Amino acid sequence: MEADLYDEFGNYIGPELDSDDDDDDLEAEDRDMDEVHYKLHRADDDVPGMEVVLHEDKKYYPTAEEVYGPEVETIVQEEDTQPLTEPIIKPVKHRKFTLMEQELPATVYDMEFLADLTDSPQLIRNITLCGHLHHGKLRYTDILFTEQERGVGIKSTPVTMVLPDSRGKSYLFNIMDTPGHVNFSDEVTSSIRLSDGIVLFIDAAEGVMLNTERLIKHAVQERMAITICINKVDRLILELKLPPTDAYYKLRHIVDEVNGLLSTYSTDENVVVSPLLGNVCFASSQYSICFTLGSFAKIYSDTYGDINYTEFAQRLWGDIYFNPKTRKFTKKAPTSNSQRSFVEFVLEPLYKILSQVVGDVDTSLPRVLDELGIHLSKEELKLNIRPLLRLVCNRFFGEFTGLVDMCVQHVPSPQDGAKIKIEHTYTGGLDSDLGETMAECDPDGPLMCHTTKMYSTEDGVQFHAFGRVLSGTIQAGQPVKVLGENYTLDDEEDSQVCTVGRLWISVARYQIEVNRVPAGNWVLIEGCDQSIVKTSTITEPRGNEDAQIFRPLKFNTASVIKIAVEPVNPSELPKMLDGLRKVNKSYPSLTTKVEESGEHVILGTGELYLDCVMHDLRKMYSEIDIKVADPVVTFCETVVETSSLKCFAETPNKKNKITMIAEPLEKGLAEDIENEVVQITWNRKKLGEFFQTKYDWDLLAARSIWAFGPDTTGPNILVDDTLPSEVDKALLGSVKDSIVQGFQWGTREGPLCDEPIRNVKFKILDAVIAQEPLHRGGGQVIPTARRVVYSAFLMATPRLMEPYYFVEVQAPADCVSAVYTVLARRRGHVTQDAPIPGSPLYTIKAFIPAIDSFGFETDLRTHTQGQAFALSVFHHWQIVPGDPLDKSIVIRPLEPQPAPHLAREFMIKTRRRKGLSEDVSISKFFDDPMLLELAKQDVVLNYPM
């Protein structure tokens, strides 16, 4: 019925549906039809993946359960937490900080020949190349990318080469190229320890500079053979345009200046350099010029024949003239126009060659070259001036055999130099059996190897130790015992047995792997780096129990600048600590320590030094962001008067009482102790004679010196000034070690601001010591000795000392006034300004407080438009003006303080930084009986109670 197809509103709803059962039947029929249809259209039952799958049933990826198994719980994260800037798969990061050859380069000798030469110690020379900044040492050894970017050497780098002398005999040269910047003088110290002699490079135009003088002094102290290379002689001709006679005067002035310094620092009158002796050579690395008088005379001999070139060379320096009429050399000029023989036979030919190449290349140069027997192709003649000049000089002077001859004749071989080396560096001395074996440089003796440097690998992950084998032969894979700097025969804790990995001979940008290295050679060792911090002694693990260590390095400058570091992200502290450990290994004189306040402090020699340290710490060794505090300096504490009264302190058990006074040391004595001119290990008689003769001490006091402190070379002295009639010397002797320990502790951390005490003599005037050993133990006496050291110190007008830098500035004459201005602003004062002979520059020498030296070089360049160049190095300690304990001084924040307030300002700020209370509290250092004694004597104290 049609009416049933519509609802009451007239909307079509259709007929009634059949029952569900009918629907199920229809669906079953449909499925059967589908199956038949599928089977009809299927090509082959065996072909998988051809099924027709509905969209909603498609499966693109396996489920997590199928991938990881039913036991694994999986969590699906809807939102991507990885930032878009970060790649899903990070590229492999190759960490590389040094420029190294991937394969051994082609050389004019076989590597096997080089390795064979290591067995002949007489044919080996171990040499350090050193000199002032940019005086022309090797550039091939600047292998760190930072060195190449900055244009300055940072690390000393070893190079081993086979070089022929003038007779064609081959020698194995182990050369250590060192940085010229005075901040990196620690690298020179570590290199000199492994060498038998130095070649000191001096710029012919600049002459003897700040670091040249320091290097001469250091080489004399280390008992090195000294040879000189006056480099960049081309500057006299092409840059300064000096006439030949003036150039001779300039060169002679340099030689005389060096000899003046040698006579000042050396007690041996035979230590002299002179071209006549053959230990001075002249060079220009840029233009391939290198000659000694002997090698230049040989050029004449080869050209003209029938000349005894050794005799001829002896007449080519000094006031010697050639008389062309008699054809003889005379000491008197034959005519008024006569030139000295060096000018006539050496400088004038050199000037002519340079002027011909620089001046008239096209017309007269070919004729001159023909006369000299130098043949150039047409292509070579078309070269630019500099490459052409280098080529012509190379053909004229030949190989650098003059330099090789100089080193062979004047630097001892490892065999000849071993005795001096062992005597100077080995704590066991020459008298021991081991000392004698090392003095003979015996490759079959017990193994003794001294390492002074740690070189990090290309990626900065691990270190290799670099050292010199002094006896025996080190082999790859050999078990060895590594002795650290704190090792003694009594305390063997600082030692470790490990296995040597691979061994290399280092040639700067590549390394030659070897199986063994005999005595007399340098070696790079893998696998021993874990226990070595600075230097070490490597010996055999068994059968060499008498082995002692080589002395730790003694640096010729102090690390007085310090910076505090901390990671930006505190959770990365372990990474920074690991980086600090590595950077401490990498730099010989670097010191890292943790202050009591928890600060991690790095101490270095200067701004550039610490800048390089921080670069390595951030980029190479820890790869994290590190915050650095403003740089500060280390201070020292001293006294300027004798203690105003006898100071005493009682032990906590009231059974012992020690009385002391403090007074300043004689001028120069602190420096003598630090430089080991006098040593506490000397016997009492020798020690007494030294103090009697040099410092006018009375015999009793001179023979009653108990200790230097802190450590054995500290600039303070503890003297037993008690009388046997008043004090039981036997009882006092029983607590000597405890009193010395308290004195060492006290002088290491002074009372003003926990900085070392300097230049103070502490006298023990009286001592009451308990009879029973139980009542005079270290726990009772040591802290008491420290307290009495502090109280005696505070009663002797204490003062702060600050480090002063010696500054050498090179500047044109019109910039000198600007240099004075910049120095005056920083409490600096000029000691000397003088023109450099034969050049348009002035040298200004000055002193500046280290704390005011930060940014000094930048400031100087700004005020002189970059024309002035300064180098500064620690020189001495000086008392800071003002009384650090004057409480009437008010320190206003963010205001520069007048000079009399500086000591107070430095003390308060140092105490704040270290987390100490603002003022010195005397309750720490004075006992109640002592305070009563002070009150009786009406002594006014500036200290808070």
Disulfide bonds with the S-S distance in Angstrom:
none
